[in-house]
Amino acid sequence: MKLDKSDLQLETIVSRINAGELDLQPDFQRGEIWDTKRRQRLVDTILREWYVPAIHIVVDTDGEEVVLDGQQRLAAIRDFFADKVKIDGTIEPHDELVASLNGLKYSRLPLAVRKAVNRFVLPIITLSEYGPQEPNELFFRLNQAYNLTPPEKRNALHGKARDQVRQMVDDLTEIGLLNNSKIGFTNGRLAYDDIIARTCVAFEVGNLRQHINNNVVEEFYRSSKPFSDETIESVRGAGAELLRQINESDARVKFNKGTLQTWLIYCHWAPLADGSVPSTLLTQFEVDRALVKRGEQLADNGKSRALAAMLRLYDDRSSYRVTDVSSVLIRDLAVHLYSGARYGTPPHRDSSELLAALDKEPDSAQTLVADYLERVRWGDPLVQPEAAP
């Protein structure tokens, strides 16, 4: 198979499409599926004079040129030239020129901008002298699905916040916390980076009731501002405390992303509120949690029914998505109540009353906890009022 590279200006490419000299929909293509947002991002890329990946064209047996790869890009460009796509001047990162063009169509662009768009160059790879299966095989290889995870996408957003998260992951890996043997999973698909980023955002906003979804984290990455020194030191301190908790256990503690974030958050605010975290809290918590999962009775300390109820709720919410606000709150509250019932650490926001109610009515745990969370606004702020400096 012979491959020839050339560069064509957009004006020339669109003219060839409109003249029927370039077929955008050969049999193996998917149809035009890009939504408006993706089309606007491509236009934004062109206006900024960034790079657009090469278009692959096949010269068929009749000498006709058909698009092998790049159909969606070319269709978006064609439609922009036809005034079917408006410019979105709000796409980050902010650009003064693009912002000034917000809402405009191609025909309304200032002359200088329109000329720059016309002259924007796309790399073109033309395939000829190929065997029967070669173009389709190349198309398959160019389009093998590999969907990036949100943290993998964010990792491409170079900025201070991203660099801080990467450094924190390195630091916590170096001290031994972020290690498969310690927490039960690896950094595949940047799982560690995701947890540390979300924890940094939680500490920065100081509120567990904030829905920290992928978009919220991405906003921090896109911002030119770093996380505060206080946030970074808080994450470092929480990581060191959690490592001490893990090292107290003879058995391996297996976290998932949600529960690891919960314990990092608790190891941040609990020492501020109570002065310290009981050294065997995590170990005993996991021992009792395993007993409850097996349906066995906890040792009676006068509050065993409440303990079992909260451990069941924690376990129920341990597999929920890390961004689910109610699950984040319930897991955090469960650890606090367990610490109070098992070790006598101080109550907060009348949590002793909830503990007593749970011991009387453990079967009503879902309702009692839901009502309590809303009544006292648990997690708002993250550092409880009793612990405020």
N, C-alpha and C positions, 0 to 999 in steps of 0.2 A: 504494500500500500504506500502510495506517495503522498506526502503532506507538504503543502506549500503555504508559507505564512505571508500575509500582506496586511496592510493597515488601510482602512477605509473611513472616510468622514461620515458622520451620521446623515448629513444631507444626501449624500450619494446612496447610502444604504436604504434610506426611506424611499427615495425615488425608484430604486430597483424593486422594492417590495410593492409599491403602488402600481408599477408598470407590469407586475406579474412575472418579473424576471427571477424572483427569489421566492420559493415556495416555503411558507412557514408551517404548513401542516401536512407533512408526509404521513404515511400510514402509521408509523411507529410513535408519533408524537402524542401528547396527552390532551391536546386541546388547550385553550387559553384559560388558565386557572388562577393566575395571580389576582389577588384582591387589590383594592385601591391603595391601601397602605404600602404594599410592596412596590407597586408601580411608582408611587410618590418617592419612595426611598431611592429607587433607581434614578429618577429625575434629579433628586437632590445630589446624588453621587456625581452625576454629569455636570451639574451647575458648579459643584466644588472642584471640578476637573480632577477627580480621583480616578482610580483604575476600575474598569469593568472587565470581567473575565472574557476570554476569547470566545468567539462564535465559531462553531464547526459546521462547515458546509460540504455536502457531497455532490459531486458532478455525476449524475446518473447516466445510464446507457444511452439516453436520448440527448445528452449534452445539457440537460436542464440542471439548475442548481437548486438543491433542497437543503433545508436546515436540519442538521443532525442534532446539534445541541446549542441551545440559546434561544429557543422559540419564545419563551416568556419574556426575555429581555427585549427581543426585537419587536414583539407585539406591543409592549409597553412604550417603547420609543416611537413606534408608528402612531400609536394613539395619542401620545403627547404632541406630536407634530400636527395631528388632526384636531387639536383642542379638546380632546376627550379626557385629559388628565390635568388637574390643577396643581400648582405648586403648593406644597405644605412648608411654609417658612418657619414652622415651630420645631422641626426635627432637630434633635440634639446631635452633636454639640452646636451651640448657637453660632450662626454666621451672619454678619451684618448684611451682606449682599443678598443672601438667600431669604433672610427675614424680610427685606424690603420688597421681595417679589411674591410674598405670601398671597395665595388666592389667584394669581395670574395664570392665564393659559399661554401657550406658545405664541400665538399671534399677537398677544398684548405685551410681550417682552420688549424692553428697551432694545434698540437696534444693536448695540454693542453686545448685549447678552445673547441675543438671538444668533448673531454671527458666531459667537464663541461656541454655542450649542451646535450649530451647523457643522463647525470644523472639528468638533470633538471626535477623536479617532478611536475606533474599535479594532482590536486585533482580529483577524480572520484567518482561520485554518481551513484550507481547501483540500479535500481528499479526492484522489483520483488513482487510477490503475490499481484498484483493490480487488481482492478475492470476494466471492459471493457472501461470506458471512462476516467479513471484517468490519464494515460500517456499523452493523447492528451490535457486534461485540464491543466496539469502542463506545457506542452509545450506552450500553449496559454498564461498562466500567466507569464512564463519566457520571452516571446517575445512580451508582450504588448507594442505597440509603444509609446514612449515618447521622442520625439526628443528635445534635449537640444538646447537652443538658444546660439548664439555665446558668450554673456556675461556669461551665465551659464557655458559654457565650460571653458572660461577664468578664472572663479572664482576658478577653481581647480588648476590653475598655481600659486602656492604659491611663492611670491616674494615681493620685496619692492614696485614696482609700483602698484601691486594689493592691497597691504595693504594701500597704500596712497589713492587710489580711495575709498576703503571701508571706511576709516576714513573720507574722504571728504564728502561722502554721509551721514555719521552719523552726521557730523558737520552741513551740510546744512539742514538736516532734523530737527536737534535740534533748529536751529534758525527759522524754520518755512517755509523755501522755498520749500523743497522737501516734499510736502504734497498734497494729492489729492484735498483738498479744495482750495489750492493756484494755482496749475498748471493744474488740470483737469485730472490727471491720477495717478495710483499707481505705486509701484515698482515691480509689477508682472513681473516674468521672468527677474528680475534684470534690468529693464528699466532704473532706475536712474543711476545704476552703469555704464551702457553702455554710457549714455550721458556724465557723468562726465569723464569717461575714454577717450572718443573721444575729449572732450574739453581740457583735459590735453595734449593730443597728439598734438592738433592744436596749443596750446600755446607753447609747447616744440619745435615744428618745426618752429613756427612763420610764417606759410604760409598757407593761405586758399586754395591755388591752389593744395596743396598736397592731393592726393586721400586717405583719411583716411578710408580704408575699414577694415574688420575684421582681415585680415592678418597683417596689419600695427599695429593695436592695440595689437594684440597677440605678435608681436615682442617686444614691450615695456614690456609686462608682462613677457616674457621669459628672458629678459635681467636682469642681476644682478644689473643694475644701477637703482636708483630711479629717479622719476621726480625731476627736480631742485626745490629748495626752491622758486625761483621766479615764477615758474609755479604754484605751490601749492598756494602761496599767491595771485596770479592773479585770480585763480579760486575762491578762498574764497572772494576776493574783488568783483568780478563780480557777485557772488551769492548774496552778501549783497546789491549791487546796484539794482539788478533785484528785490529783495524782496521789496525794497523801492518803486520801480516802481509799483509793483503789489498792494502794500498797499495803493497807491494813488487812486486806482479805487474802486468805489462802486460796480461795477459789477464783476462777476467772469470771469477771463481770462482763456480760455481753450487753452493750448498748445498741441502740439504733440512732439515727440522726436526731429524732425527736427527744429521746430520753437523755442523750448526751448533752443536748442544748439545755434541757431542764436542769440537769445537775450543775452545769457551768453557771447558769443563772442563779440557782440556789446558793452555790458556793461563793457567789458575789454578795448577795444581799443579806444572807443569814449571819455571816460574821459581823457585818455592820450593825445588825439589829441586836445580836445576842453576845457579841464579843468573840465567839468561836463556834465551830461546828463540832459536835461530838465525834471523836476520832474514828469510832466504829459505826457511824450512822449508816453509811452506804452498805457496809458488810451485813449488818443486822437487818437493814431494810430488804436486801435481796434474799436473805435467808427466810425471813417471814413471808416475803412475796412468793417465794417458791412453795412454802407450806400451804398458803392460801390457794395457789393455783392447783395444787394436788388435792384440795378439799380437806386438808388436815387442820386440826385446831391449833391456834396459837397459845403459847403459855399465858395463863391468866394473870394479868397484872391489874385487873379492875377496869381496863379499857380495851380488852381484847376484841370485843364486838365492833367497836369503832375502828380499831386498827385494821381489822379484816375488811370492813366496808370500804375504807379509803384505799387499801391495797388493791382491792378488786376494781375500784374506779380507776386507779393509776394504771393497772394492767390493761383494762379495757381501752384506755386512751393512749397506751404506749405505742400503738401501731398506727395512730392517726397521723396525718400529714403534719409536718413541723409548723406549717403556717396556720393551722386551725386554732383560732384564738381560745375557744372553750377548752380544748385539749391542753394547750399550754398552761392555762390557768389552773385546771384541775390537777395536772401533774405537779405543779409548783405547790399548790395548797396541800396536796396529799403528803408530800415530803415534809412540809412544815408541821402538819398535824401529827404525822408519825413521830417526828423528832420530839414534839411536846409530850405525846402519850408514852413514848418509850424511854425518853431521857429527861423529861421534865424541863425542856427549854421553854423560855417565856412565850406566852400566847401573844398574838397581835390581832388587832381589830376584832376583839371579842371572839377569837377562834376557840377559846376554851368552851364557850357556850355551844358552838357547833359540835365540838367533840363530845360533849355531854349528850346532845340531841342524837348524834349518830349512835352512841352506845345504847340509847333507849330504843331507837327505831332504825336499826341498820338496814332494814329492807327499804327504807325511804331515802337512802343515801343520795340517789340521783336528784330528787326534788329538793332535799335539804341543802345540798351543796350548790345547786343552781341558784336557789333563792339567796343563799349566803353570798355567793360571788357577786351577784348584782347589788345586793343591799349594801355591802361594805366597799364595793368597787375594788375588789382584790386585784393587786398588780398595778393600780393607778394611785400613786406613782410606784415604780418598781421597788425602790428603797422605801420601806414602810415609814410612816410619820414618826414612829417611836425611834427610828434609827437615823433620822435626819441629823446632820451635824449641827 
